[in-house]
Amino acid sequence: MKKTIVVLSLLSFLFLMAFSISQVTRASNSDGVELFAPQDGGSLSEKDLAAGKAIYEGKGTCFACHQLTGVGLPPTFPPLAKADYLLADKKRAIRQTMYGAKSPITVNGDTYPGGLMTVTPLTDQEVVDVVNYILNSWGNNGGIVTIDEVKAERK
């Protein structure tokens, strides 16, 4: 009898764990982030995008101001989602990820102050990952940046 209770308890626990994991997976896949194939013919793997998302939401703390959905916090922090300013210049996106925006910028017709971005020291690969994530999330189709482009902007 005790053995049956232990086995049933263990099976119930395993079932609940499996169910919980599937819910987490579903939640992470339905967080409102749309991902697209980049325009420049290159490709990003799910692993590449996951690495960028981890930086955006973690080490880089980008989400604190730009939000998990990329909509920003107007009128202080600009959107990244469907942002004309971001998508117009990949090199500038790299530089501003590394160093922030020092002067005011205009995004989708609205002006945002410069000098507010907290700059987190990122490796070249982390910059590649997070910029590629931003350029290809939330309806953006901004192409791919490479490690060589990041190194060139770092100089």
C-alpha positions, 0 to 999 in steps of 0.5 A: 500500500505504501509502495503504491502511494509512493509510486502514485505520488512520484507519477503525479509529481512527474506529470505536474513537472512536465505540465509546468515545463510545457506551460513555460515553453508556451509562455516563452513562445507567446510573449509577443515577440515576432521574429522574422527572416532578415532581409539581407539574405542571411539567417539567424538561428533560434539559438542566436535570437535566444542569446540576444533575448537573454542579453536584452532581458538580463545582462543588458537590462535593455527591457527596463526602459524599452520594455519586453515588447520593445514599445519603450516608455514615451516620452523618455525612452524610445520604442525599438519596435518598428522604429524608423530611427533604429532600422535606418542605420545598422551601424548607428544601432551598433554604436548606440548599443555600445555607447548610448545616444548622447544627443536627442533622437527622433523616432517615428516622429517623436523626439527623445532626450539623449544621454539617458541610456545606461551603457552596459559593457558587452563583448563584441559577440554580446553586441552582435546577439542583442542587436540582431535580436532587436533588429529582428523582433517586434515586427522589425525586419532589420537584417543581420549585423556581424562580428566584423561590423561590431569590431569596426564600430568599436574602434 
